[in-house]
């Protein structure tokens, strides 16, 4: 039997259809993502970004935060990143801080990815994977959500279109002052 060549687009469409079916069968909350409560703790951390700034928990105070763990080799991460940037641009860092934590890649690779894709989010470097382990991240992308009072709220595993109505329902509660 001869092999049939298929385009990358067809292969991706087939994969997306399979993921949507699998997600429905498993009761997930989106075609390619799962939302679950995240009780934290946020814990102490110290991560350096690609500009040399060190980020610590005190830098997150007073605003909602999305901490997105990603890698340049992860196709869903690459697809999701532009929508994270759009979300960050929509709200501004004073209201919603979006941090892109690169998992175990050289700083030059993470910086190159950000430059070539137009990402201006703070890109933090988890060079040894310690932060991912500390927060139980095992799937990429994974986004941890913290409300504007510093309370851990949700863990989102998988690719999300952060400009979608579903994402708005995830983000809006983080911004409310209680």
C-alpha positions as CSV (number, residue, x, y, z in Angstrom):
1,X,0.0,0.0,0.0
2,X,1.5,3.4,-0.9
3,X,2.0,6.0,1.7
4,X,-0.3,9.0,1.6
5,X,1.4,12.4,2.2
6,X,-0.7,14.9,4.1
7,X,-0.1,18.5,4.7
8,X,0.9,19.9,8.0
9,X,-2.4,21.8,8.1
10,X,-4.3,18.6,7.6
11,X,-2.3,16.8,10.3
12,X,-2.9,19.7,12.7
13,X,-6.6,19.7,12.0
14,X,-6.7,16.0,12.6
15,X,-4.9,16.4,15.9
16,X,-7.1,19.2,17.0
17,X,-10.2,17.1,16.2
18,X,-8.8,14.2,18.2
19,X,-7.9,16.5,21.1
20,X,-11.4,18.0,21.1
21,X,-12.9,14.5,21.1
22,X,-10.6,13.3,23.9
23,X,-11.3,16.4,25.9
24,X,-15.0,15.8,25.7
25,X,-14.6,12.2,26.6
26,X,-12.5,13.1,29.7
27,X,-14.7,16.0,30.8
28,X,-12.1,18.7,30.3
29,X,-13.1,22.3,30.2
30,X,-11.9,23.2,26.7
31,X,-10.8,21.6,23.5
32,X,-7.2,21.5,24.6
33,X,-7.1,22.6,28.2
34,X,-8.1,21.6,31.7
35,X,-8.9,24.0,34.5
36,X,-8.6,22.9,38.1
37,X,-8.4,24.7,41.5
38,X,-4.9,25.7,42.5
39,X,-4.4,26.1,46.2
40,X,-0.8,27.0,46.0
41,X,1.1,28.0,48.0
42,X,2.8,30.6,45.8
43,X,5.8,30.1,47.9
44,X,9.2,31.8,47.7
45,X,10.9,32.0,44.4
46,X,13.6,34.0,42.7
47,X,13.7,33.9,38.9
48,X,15.8,36.2,36.6
49,X,14.2,37.4,33.4
50,X,15.9,37.9,30.0
51,X,16.7,41.5,30.8
52,X,18.5,40.6,34.1
53,X,15.7,41.6,36.5
54,X,15.2,39.2,39.5
55,X,11.5,38.5,40.2
56,X,10.2,37.6,43.7
57,X,6.8,37.2,45.2
58,X,6.8,40.9,46.4
59,X,6.9,41.9,42.7
60,X,3.4,40.4,42.2
61,X,1.6,42.3,45.0
62,X,-1.6,44.2,44.3
63,X,-2.4,42.8,40.9
64,X,-3.7,39.6,39.3
65,X,-1.0,37.4,37.9
66,X,-0.8,34.7,35.2
67,X,2.4,32.6,35.4
68,X,2.7,30.7,32.2
69,X,5.2,27.8,31.9
70,X,6.3,27.2,28.4
71,X,9.2,26.1,26.1
72,X,10.1,27.0,22.6
73,X,10.0,23.3,21.6
74,X,6.4,23.0,22.7
75,X,4.0,23.7,19.7
76,X,0.9,24.4,21.9
77,X,3.1,26.9,23.9
78,X,4.2,28.6,20.7
79,X,0.6,28.8,19.5
80,X,-0.7,30.2,22.8
81,X,2.0,32.9,23.4
82,X,0.6,35.6,21.0
83,X,-2.8,35.4,22.8
84,X,-1.1,35.8,26.2
85,X,0.7,38.9,24.8
86,X,-2.7,40.3,23.6
87,X,-4.2,39.6,27.0
88,X,-1.4,41.4,28.8
89,X,-1.6,44.3,26.4
90,X,-5.4,44.6,27.0
91,X,-5.2,44.9,30.7
92,X,-1.7,46.4,31.3
93,X,0.8,45.1,33.9
94,X,-0.6,47.3,36.7
95,X,-3.9,45.3,36.5
96,X,-2.8,41.9,35.1
97,X,0.8,40.8,35.2
98,X,1.5,38.0,32.7
99,X,4.9,36.2,33.3
100,X,6.2,33.8,30.7
101,X,8.4,31.3,32.6
102,X,10.7,29.4,30.1
103,X,11.4,25.8,31.1
104,X,15.0,24.7,31.1
105,X,16.2,26.4,27.9
106,X,19.2,28.6,27.4
107,X,18.5,32.3,27.9
108,X,19.5,33.0,24.3
109,X,16.9,30.6,23.0
110,X,14.1,32.1,25.1
111,X,15.2,35.6,24.1
112,X,15.3,34.7,20.4
113,X,11.8,33.2,20.6
114,X,10.5,36.4,22.2
115,X,12.2,38.7,19.7
116,X,11.1,36.7,16.6
117,X,7.4,36.5,17.8
118,X,7.1,40.0,19.1
119,X,6.6,38.9,22.7
120,X,7.3,41.7,25.2
121,X,6.1,39.9,28.3
122,X,8.6,39.4,31.0
123,X,10.3,36.1,30.1
124,X,11.6,34.5,33.3
125,X,14.2,31.7,33.1
126,X,13.6,28.4,35.0
127,X,17.0,27.1,33.9
128,X,17.1,24.1,36.2
129,X,13.3,23.4,36.3
130,X,13.1,24.1,40.0
131,X,10.2,26.5,39.8
132,X,8.2,24.1,37.6
133,X,8.8,21.3,40.1
134,X,8.0,23.6,43.1
135,X,4.6,24.4,41.5
136,X,3.9,20.9,40.2
137,X,4.0,21.8,36.5
138,X,4.3,18.7,34.4
139,X,2.4,19.7,31.3
140,X,3.3,22.5,28.9
141,X,1.9,25.0,28.7
142,X,0.6,25.3,32.2
143,X,-0.7,28.7,33.5
144,X,-1.1,29.4,37.2
145,X,-3.5,32.1,38.2
146,X,-3.3,34.4,41.2
147,X,-5.9,36.9,42.1
148,X,-5.2,40.6,42.9
149,X,-5.1,39.8,46.6
150,X,-2.2,37.3,46.1
151,X,-4.4,34.2,46.5
152,X,-3.7,31.2,44.2
153,X,-6.8,30.4,42.2
154,X,-6.6,28.1,39.2
155,X,-4.2,25.9,37.3
156,X,-4.8,25.8,33.5
157,X,-3.0,22.9,31.8
158,X,-2.9,23.0,28.0
159,X,-3.2,25.6,25.2
160,X,-5.7,28.4,25.7
161,X,-6.8,31.2,23.4
162,X,-6.4,33.9,26.0
163,X,-8.5,36.3,23.8
164,X,-11.5,34.0,23.9
165,X,-14.8,34.3,25.9
166,X,-13.8,31.2,27.9
167,X,-10.5,32.8,28.9
168,X,-12.3,36.0,29.9
169,X,-14.4,33.9,32.3
170,X,-11.2,32.6,33.9
171,X,-9.5,36.1,34.1
172,X,-12.4,38.3,35.3
173,X,-12.7,36.8,38.8
174,X,-9.0,37.4,39.4
175,X,-9.4,41.2,38.9
176,X,-12.4,41.7,41.3
177,X,-11.6,43.3,44.6
178,X,-13.3,41.5,47.5
